[in-house]
Amino acid sequence: YYITNNLRWMVFPIVLALFSSALSAVLDPSLTEWRVLKTGEERVLFPLREYTLEVKSFLPDVYDTNPPYGELIKTDKSTTMMMLLYSGNWRNKVGRLVWNTIKYDRGFDVAIEECDVRYEAYKSFPAGGKKEQIWAWTFNQDDVRLTSDGELQYYQHFDEGDENPNKPGLSRSCRELGDAQVDRIAFRHMEGYYIRGVPKDGKNETIPSLKNPTTEIPTNTSDADEIVDNKEYPTCNCWTPECGYCRNLECTVRHDLVNSNKGIQVTSKLKRRKLNSIVLYNDAGKELGKFRWSLRGIWLTG
């Protein structure tokens, strides 16, 4: 009886822990509406893969876009917002995100600790300088993006973490962040700002039907095998809002690589950190793989 009784007491906390872990992935329904952050640090259960996190912040009345930096000089941090990302429990921190309500002259604007060796610069001043700013963090399996009032300000592919001897291991930690099932967030330095979750409804994962591609390359098997060098090539860039940042298949080019005697010829500028990519789909619009290249190498996945 003594052993059986103790086993009952031992099993109960384990079952309770598993039950709590299952609940952690469910968003509080009230968080689909704006909720104010009342303190300098607040914790919220938030399944980041299922919802886009929106933050409503406010431009300070007084700010300095070029503050002093140094060991003995405190940098103005009234513009800073920070999120700590956790998976499974509050002891398992998997990410730290920092961004600002202003664009600094030196580009110290936004960073993901697990991916960036230093801060990245915004594309433009957030929200065009308006007092109210609506930020949106969208986490996907392979990438994360940050927009301000719908304008893309930051993008990170989880396979493209920085490489720097002063901060080794970023390529690994960045990929691990992408694979993590973030289900809770701690907000810091954001008192008086608002947050809410916007359901993705599969919009970031669903591939539109491939009905009207913008360009079709004929696949005449009687053509010669060689590729004609036109010397001048059109600019190909789907990284635009109109193309859903490379998720809208209406911005693709139809080309049957299997039955065509002609391949694909492109010209590109090579960098060490940024990858050029060609994404391959079948007729049903399903992604088959990616051909990617940079100064670091060439990769074919799928």
C-alpha positions in Angstrom: 0.0 0.0 0.0 2.8 2.4 0.8 4.4 2.0 -2.6 1.1 2.2 -4.5 0.1 5.4 -2.6 3.4 7.1 -3.4 3.1 6.1 -7.1 -0.2 7.9 -7.2 1.4 11.0 -5.8 4.3 10.7 -8.3 2.0 10.3 -11.3 -0.2 13.2 -10.6 2.3 16.0 -11.1 3.5 14.4 -14.3 0.0 14.2 -15.8 -0.6 17.8 -14.6 2.6 18.9 -16.3 1.7 17.3 -19.6 -1.8 18.8 -19.4 -0.4 22.3 -18.8 2.1 21.8 -21.7 -0.8 20.9 -24.1 -2.7 24.0 -23.0 0.3 26.2 -23.6 -0.2 26.1 -27.4 -3.6 27.7 -27.2 -4.0 31.4 -27.6 -6.2 33.3 -25.1 -9.2 34.2 -27.3 -9.2 37.7 -25.9 -5.7 38.2 -27.5 -7.2 38.5 -30.9 -8.2 41.9 -29.8 -5.8 44.7 -28.7 -4.4 44.1 -25.2 -2.4 46.8 -23.4 0.9 45.9 -21.8 0.6 47.4 -18.3 4.1 46.7 -17.0 7.7 46.7 -18.1 7.7 42.9 -18.4 4.7 40.7 -19.2 4.4 37.1 -20.1 1.8 35.8 -22.6 1.0 32.3 -24.0 1.3 32.8 -27.8 1.7 30.1 -30.5 3.8 32.1 -32.9 3.5 29.7 -35.8 -0.3 29.9 -35.9 -0.7 33.7 -35.4 1.0 36.8 -36.7 2.0 39.0 -33.7 0.9 42.6 -34.1 2.3 45.3 -31.8 0.9 48.8 -31.6 3.6 51.2 -30.5 4.0 55.0 -30.4 6.7 57.3 -31.7 8.2 59.3 -28.8 7.7 63.0 -28.8 11.4 63.6 -28.2 14.1 61.2 -29.6 17.6 61.3 -30.9 18.4 59.3 -34.1 22.2 59.6 -33.4 22.7 59.2 -29.7 26.2 58.8 -28.2 27.6 55.3 -27.8 30.3 54.3 -25.4 31.1 52.3 -22.3 30.4 55.1 -19.9 27.5 56.7 -21.8 24.0 55.3 -21.6 22.3 55.1 -25.0 18.8 56.3 -25.3 16.6 53.2 -24.9 13.2 54.8 -24.7 12.7 53.6 -28.2 13.6 49.9 -27.6 11.1 47.0 -27.7 12.2 43.5 -26.8 10.6 40.0 -26.9 12.0 36.8 -25.4 10.7 33.7 -27.1 10.1 30.4 -25.2 9.2 26.9 -26.2 7.3 24.4 -23.9 8.0 26.2 -20.6 9.4 29.5 -19.2 12.8 28.0 -18.6 13.5 27.1 -22.3 14.3 30.4 -23.9 14.9 30.0 -27.7 15.1 33.6 -29.0 15.6 37.3 -28.3 14.2 39.9 -30.6 15.0 43.6 -30.3 13.7 46.5 -32.4 13.0 50.2 -32.1 10.3 52.7 -32.8 12.7 55.0 -34.7 15.4 54.5 -37.4 18.8 55.3 -36.1 21.4 57.1 -38.3 23.9 54.3 -37.7 21.4 51.5 -38.5 21.2 50.0 -35.0 17.5 49.3 -35.5 16.6 45.6 -35.3 18.2 42.3 -34.5 17.5 38.7 -33.7 20.2 37.6 -31.2 20.3 34.0 -32.5 20.8 35.1 -36.2 22.5 38.5 -36.3 26.0 39.4 -35.3 25.0 43.1 -35.1 21.9 45.2 -35.5 20.4 45.6 -39.0 19.0 48.9 -40.4 15.4 49.5 -41.3 14.4 50.1 -44.9 12.8 53.4 -44.0 11.6 55.4 -41.0 8.9 53.3 -39.3 5.3 54.1 -40.3 6.5 57.1 -42.2 7.1 59.0 -39.0 3.5 58.7 -37.8 2.8 58.7 -34.1 1.0 55.3 -34.1 2.9 52.4 -35.5 1.5 48.9 -36.3 4.2 46.3 -36.3 3.7 42.7 -37.5 6.1 39.8 -36.7 5.4 36.8 -39.0 7.2 33.6 -38.2 7.3 30.7 -40.8 9.2 27.5 -41.0 12.0 28.9 -43.0 11.9 32.7 -42.4 10.7 35.6 -40.3 9.7 39.1 -41.4 8.9 42.3 -39.6 6.7 45.0 -41.2 5.7 48.4 -40.0 2.3 49.6 -41.3 2.6 47.0 -44.0 6.1 48.0 -45.2 8.8 45.3 -44.9 11.5 46.5 -42.5 13.4 43.3 -41.7 13.7 39.8 -43.1 15.7 36.8 -42.0 15.9 33.3 -43.5 16.7 30.8 -40.8 19.3 29.1 -43.0 21.2 32.3 -43.4 22.5 33.2 -39.9 25.5 35.4 -39.8 29.0 33.9 -39.7 31.5 35.7 -37.5 34.3 34.5 -35.3 33.4 37.0 -32.6 30.0 35.3 -32.3 30.3 31.7 -33.5 27.4 29.3 -33.9 24.9 31.8 -35.4 24.1 29.6 -38.4 23.1 26.8 -36.1 21.2 28.8 -33.5 19.3 30.7 -36.2 18.2 27.4 -37.8 17.2 26.1 -34.3 15.1 29.2 -33.8 13.2 28.5 -37.0 12.6 24.9 -35.9 11.5 25.8 -32.4 7.8 25.6 -31.5 7.5 29.0 -29.8 4.4 29.0 -27.7 5.0 31.8 -25.1 6.6 35.3 -25.2 7.9 37.7 -22.6 7.6 41.4 -23.5 10.1 43.9 -22.1 10.3 47.7 -22.2 6.9 47.9 -23.9 4.7 49.3 -21.1 1.7 51.2 -22.6 2.0 49.5 -26.0 -0.6 47.0 -27.3 -0.4 43.5 -28.7 -2.8 41.1 -30.5 -2.7 37.9 -32.5 -3.9 37.7 -36.0 -4.7 34.2 -37.2 -2.7 33.1 -40.3 -5.5 30.9 -41.5 -2.9 29.1 -43.6 -2.4 32.2 -45.7 1.4 32.1 -45.3 1.5 28.4 -46.0 -1.0 27.9 -48.8 0.3 28.2 -52.3 -2.0 29.9 -54.8 -3.0 28.0 -57.9 -0.8 28.4 -60.9 -3.3 29.6 -63.4 -1.9 32.8 -64.9 1.9 32.9 -64.8 3.2 36.3 -66.0 5.6 34.7 -68.4 5.7 31.4 -70.3 8.8 30.0 -72.0 7.9 27.8 -74.9 9.2 24.2 -74.7 9.8 23.2 -78.2 11.8 19.9 -78.2 13.0 20.5 -81.7 14.9 23.6 -80.6 18.7 23.4 -80.5 20.2 22.4 -77.3 22.2 25.6 -76.8 21.0 28.5 -74.8 20.8 31.8 -76.6 22.7 34.6 -74.9 20.6 37.7 -75.0 23.3 39.7 -73.1 20.5 41.9 -71.6 18.3 40.1 -69.1 15.2 41.4 -67.4 15.3 42.0 -63.6 13.6 39.1 -61.8 12.6 39.9 -58.2 9.5 38.5 -56.5 10.4 40.2 -53.2 7.6 42.7 -53.5 4.3 43.2 -51.7 2.5 42.6 -55.0 4.1 39.1 -55.2 3.5 38.3 -51.6 7.3 38.4 -51.0 7.8 35.4 -53.3 4.7 33.5 -52.1 2.4 34.4 -55.0 2.7 31.9 -57.9 1.2 34.4 -60.3 4.6 36.0 -60.3 6.4 32.9 -61.5 7.7 31.9 -64.9 6.3 28.6 -66.5 9.1 26.5 -67.9 9.0 22.7 -68.4 12.6 21.7 -67.4 12.0 18.0 -68.0 10.8 18.2 -71.6 12.6 21.3 -72.8 15.9 21.3 -74.5 16.6 24.7 -73.0 17.7 25.3 -69.5 17.6 28.5 -67.4 20.3 31.1 -67.6 20.5 34.0 -65.1 22.9 36.7 -64.0 23.2 37.8 -60.4 25.3 39.7 -58.0 27.0 37.4 -55.5 27.3 38.2 -51.8 28.5 36.1 -49.0 25.5 36.4 -46.6 22.6 36.8 -49.0 21.5 33.9 -51.2 20.1 34.0 -54.7 17.3 31.5 -55.2 15.3 29.8 -57.9 12.2 28.0 -56.5 10.9 25.0 -58.5 7.2 24.0 -58.6 5.1 21.4 -60.3 1.9 22.1 -62.3 -0.2 21.8 -59.1 1.8 24.6 -57.5 3.6 22.3 -55.0 7.1 23.4 -54.2 9.6 20.7 -55.3 12.9 22.3 -54.3 15.2 25.3 -54.4 18.4 26.0 -56.3 20.4 28.6 -54.3 23.8 30.1 -54.6 26.1 32.8 -53.0 29.8 33.3 -52.6 29.8 30.6 -50.0 28.6 27.9 -52.4 25.8 26.3 -54.4 22.9 24.3 -52.9 20.1 22.2 -54.4 17.4 21.1 -52.0 14.2 19.0 -52.5 
